[in-house]
Amino acid sequence: MNFSRLKWSISINLVGLVLGTNLGVTLPPPEDIPEEVLRTEIITEGRSPINGEPLTAEEYAQVKAELAESPYPPELNSQLQHIIFLLKVRKMLKTFVPLVP
């Protein structure tokens, strides 16, 4: 008897939920551009990685090329290079011996 009463109350609650919901509120506004359209849109502008000012696609490509062609190779202090090497060795050892601190 309790089971049938439970089924009845669940069905009444479900009907109340369905009839009480306003479906128009859950839809996005009509002026919103769908995400599928935005994903296919070609971006023709960007921001400078140096100072953040807006650039055209051509100017952005030029800045990226100039940054890639730096005449000075990145140099690190020899002590810092040694520490990085030791950290890499430690990471490799941890894969084989997980008890290494």
Secondary structure, 3 states (H helix, E strand, C coil): CHHHHHHHHHHHHHHHHHHHCCHHHHCCCCCCCCHHHHHHCCCCEEECCCCCCEEEHHHHHHHHHHHHCCCCCCCCCHHHHHHHHHHHHHHHHHHHCCCCC
